[in-house]
């Protein structure tokens, strides 16, 4: 019986370690995907997608901040329910609120940055497409003037 108990006790930490690593791998993979997407963004649509992604993250952060503020109000209004642990809950919730507010400001800054880059790319595309026909037209006019000048009769004096 001692041998079976020893095997279970040895397998339990390994199983918990496996579960913990599996969760971290998923979050790291998501971070890696966003980093790759950010580094490879070159077009207007890429930066628009990134700004929309960061806007969605900002909405999630706002919801989390509101949820944590409600929890904080609950701790403050009914502190006698929580006893000594209520102070720990309160300080932990305040720390979470600060963390989510900082993350919210970072995410909104990233969204604004990508929105600005997308607007510049769009403006550059419009400016580039507007300049191209004019330049072609100027070259055609110059070419036409040059060809007309060559076809004019030369008067000798």
C-alpha positions in Angstrom: 0.0 0.0 0.0 2.9 2.4 0.7 4.3 1.8 -2.8 1.0 2.8 -4.4 0.7 5.9 -2.3 4.3 6.9 -3.2 3.5 6.6 -6.9 0.4 8.8 -6.5 2.3 11.4 -4.6 5.1 11.4 -7.2 2.6 11.7 -10.1 0.6 14.5 -8.5 3.4 17.2 -8.8 4.2 16.1 -12.3 0.6 16.3 -13.4 0.2 19.8 -11.8 3.4 21.0 -13.6 2.1 19.7 -16.9 -1.2 21.5 -16.5 0.6 24.8 -15.5 3.0 24.6 -18.5 0.1 23.9 -20.9 -1.7 27.1 -19.9 1.5 29.2 -20.3 2.2 27.8 -23.7 -1.2 29.0 -25.0 -0.6 32.5 -23.7 2.9 32.7 -25.1 1.7 31.4 -28.5 -0.9 34.2 -28.6 1.7 36.8 -27.6 4.0 35.5 -30.4 1.3 35.7 -33.0 0.6 39.3 -32.1 4.3 40.2 -32.2 4.6 38.6 -35.6 1.5 40.4 -36.9 2.8 43.7 -35.5 6.3 43.2 -37.1 5.0 42.2 -40.5 2.3 44.9 -40.7 3.0 47.0 -43.8 -0.3 47.8 -45.4 -3.3 50.0 -44.4 -5.5 46.9 -43.7 -2.8 45.3 -41.5 -2.6 48.3 -39.3 -6.4 48.6 -39.2 -6.7 45.0 -38.1 -4.1 45.7 -35.3 -5.9 48.8 -34.2 -9.2 46.9 -34.1 -7.5 44.1 -32.1 -6.2 46.6 -29.6 -9.6 48.3 -29.3 -11.1 45.0 -28.4 -8.5 44.4 -25.8 -9.2 47.9 -24.4 -12.9 47.0 -24.1 -12.0 43.8 -22.2 -9.7 45.9 -19.9 -12.5 48.4 -19.2 -14.8 45.5 -18.3 -12.2 44.0 -16.0 -11.6 47.3 -14.3 -15.4 47.8 -13.7 -15.6 44.2 -12.3 -12.7 44.8 -9.9 -14.2 48.1 -8.8 -17.4 46.4 -8.0 -15.5 43.8 -6.0 -13.7 46.6 -4.2 -17.0 48.3 -3.3 -18.2 45.0 -2.0 -15.2 44.6 0.2 -15.5 48.1 1.5 -19.3 47.9 2.1 -19.2 44.5 3.8 -15.8 44.3 5.3 -17.1 42.5 8.4 -17.9 39.5 6.2 -14.3 39.0 5.3 -12.6 39.4 8.6 -8.8 39.8 8.6 -8.6 38.6 5.0 -10.7 41.5 3.8 -7.7 43.8 4.0 -5.8 41.4 1.8 -8.6 41.1 -0.6 -8.9 44.9 -0.8 -5.2 45.5 -1.4 -5.1 42.8 -3.9 -8.1 44.2 -5.8 -6.6 47.7 -5.7 -3.4 46.3 -7.2 -5.4 44.5 -9.9 -7.3 47.8 -10.7 -4.0 49.6 -11.1 -2.6 46.8 -13.3 -5.7 46.8 -15.6 -5.7 50.6 -15.8 -2.0 50.6 -16.8 -2.7 47.8 -19.4 -5.7 49.8 -20.7 -3.5 52.9 -21.3 -0.9 50.8 -23.0 -3.4 49.1 -25.2 -5.2 52.4 -26.2 -1.8 53.9 -27.0 -1.0 51.0 -29.3 -4.4 51.2 -30.9 -3.9 55.0 -31.5 -0.5 54.4 -32.9 -1.7 51.8 -35.4 -4.7 53.9 -36.4 -2.3 56.8 -37.0 0.0 54.6 -39.2 -3.0 53.3 -41.1 -4.2 56.9 -41.8 -0.8 57.9 -43.0 -0.6 54.9 -45.3 -4.1 55.6 -46.6 -3.2 59.2 -47.2 0.1 58.2 -48.9 -1.8 55.8 -51.2 -4.3 58.5 -52.2 -1.6 61.0 -52.7 0.4 58.5 -54.8 -2.5 57.6 -56.9 -3.4 61.3 -57.5 0.2 62.2 -58.4 0.7 59.4 -60.9 -1.8 60.6 -63.6 -0.5 64.2 -63.3 3.0 63.2 -63.8 2.0 61.1 -66.8 0.0 64.0 -68.1 3.0 66.4 -67.7 5.3 64.1 -69.5 2.8 63.7 -72.3 2.4 67.5 -72.6 6.2 68.0 -72.7 6.5 65.2 -75.2 3.7 66.7 -77.4 5.3 70.2 -77.2 8.7 68.7 -78.2 7.2 66.8 -81.1 5.3 69.9 -82.2 8.4 72.0 -82.1 10.2 69.6 -84.3 7.4 69.6 -86.9 7.3 73.4 -87.2 8.9 74.7 -90.3 12.2 76.5 -89.7 12.4 79.9 -91.2 15.8 81.0 -92.2 16.6 84.7 -91.9 
